Amino acid sequence: MITDVVIAGGGPNGLMLACELSLAGVRPVVLERLIEPSEEPKANGLLGQVVRMLDHRGLHERLGGGPQPPRPNSGYFMFGALGLDLSLLRDSPVHALPVPQRRIVQVLQERAIELGVEIRRGHEIVGLAQDDEAVTIDVAGPDEAYQLRARYLVGADGAHSTTRKLSGITFPGVTYDRMTVCTAHATVPAEWVDPVTGALNVPGHGAVLPFLPHRTDHGGFSYAPLPGNPPLISTTEWDRPATDAPMSLEELRASIRRVLGVDVPLDPPEGAGPHVLRRLTGGNTRIADRFADGRVFLIGDAAHVFAATGGGPGLNLGLQDAVNLGWKLAAEIRGSAPSGLLDSYETERRSAAERMVLNAQAQSALIAPGGDVTGLREVFTELLRDPSTVQRLAELVAGADVRYDMGEHEAHPLTGRFVPDMDLNTPGGPVRLAELTRNARPLLLDLTEEESLAETLAQRHDQVDIVTARSRVPAPTALLLRPDGYVAWASASPRPGPTEIETLRAALQRWFGVIEPVRTSKS
């Protein structure tokens, strides 16, 4: 037997891809080498475009975001440890969801199991070979070794990806060895915490705002009082002597003294944990030389890693890799994919990864030590009084500046971008646009005065849902959405004419290869 898709890696990215494939009618097998999900503290939350993407799949509330839709941060933020005043913007693109990575894995695993995904824990890929029809995968299981045959294999197995190495895909980039980051959960004096702002008021130094990196000429410091956990304290220094000694709170206290110039009392964290106590030296910024090799694909850290940006860039990027690849791979397996659809995965996600490299490099330059960098920061501080500069940097941090090439169908400014949420009135009642995308199908939203698009196309296609509605605020009159939430075509005409209808049909053909009648829906 040939399995449709095997996913190597049961972390957030692999589980997200498994959910996407299942929504599209493909049942993948997930192989995860760990017997149980890791309890090691890793990412502390999600930042940027990925928060809205998860809302499109109904996962925002499950992850602790509450019953309300994601709300952007419209206050104070950071870029390279410089203040980014998001209140200057009419529409902030920065969304944040504080949730530990182990909870993300738990929620995605629960969702994958609901959708019928088979997850094999304690199973690890140790070899692979491809032919024209499938990939033969050698697996080391907890009881015995065995082989799987899959039409496609996706490596979601992290920065040290076995899948990538076995496929002969190289991982070029830069290794940084100057930087040392010390991080620990710790208890700080309660009287130092401002009850209004949450800032840590450090005697002899000043206030350090929560969650936002604080840079001095000697390094960086951050204070993150995460809900339900002891504060997470972190320092960044350059050119520290190497050591093999275990990380300790005393080492972190000494690092804080060098960075801030004053002492900060730290006591062991309260609660059962698990608690962070680690030292990381150096880092990597790398992008795989290709994201696909025949029937093997890479997503997440297997395809790209980034150093020194903060804000969870790996998860932001990797989860969106999964959503981008899922519907395209499913279409290929079903035999409905138009020519070149699967190739667009690498084209689109490589451009997003390269944009994140720019983000990482720019922020690294701004937090480096030294007086020359301080001068650069002073110039940047002046520039950050300009709302247009703040807008561009906020979009860069959030990944909201990604615009895919939709070819000749890019006349509308929304085309190629992630669709904004809208409050809609449909025949079935009020609904948010994000709630219409939970099934991960292509969607044509008809907001025209006479429902002209629904009438014109109702008898032509089968792979796209049509929803007729009225927007509660001024909006485009029609949108064609890909399953990943990106706008493939849009119109501002109250009644699109023959030319626009033809560009819509061309977009349908390019992305979905549709030839059968469209299924219509009134809600």
Secondary structure, 3 states (H helix, E strand, C coil): CCEEEEEECCCHHHHHHHHHHHHCCCCCEEEECCCCCCCCCCCCEEECHHHHHHHHCCCCHHHHHCCCCCCCCCCEEEECCEEEEHHHCCCCCCCEEECCHHHHHHHHHHHHHHCCCEEEECCEEEEEEECCCCEEEEEECCCCEEEEEEEEEEECCCCCCHHHHHCCCCCCEEEEEEEEEEEEECECCHHHECCCCCCEEECCCEEECCCCCEEECCEEEEEECCCCCCCEEEEEEECCCCCCCCCCHHHHHHHHHHHHCCCCCCECCCCCCCCCEEEEEEEEEEECCCCEECCEEECHHHCEECCCCCCCHHHHHHHHHHHHHHHHHHHHHHCCCCCCCCHHHHHHHHHHHHHHHHHHHHHHHHHCCCHHHHHHHHHHHHHCCCHHHHHHHHHHHHCCCCCCCCHHHCCCCCCCCECCCCEEEECCEEEEHHHHHCCCCCEEEECCCCCHHHHHHCCCCCCCEEEECEECCCCCCEEEECCCCEEEEEECCCCCCHHHHHHHHHHHHHHHCCCCCCEEECC
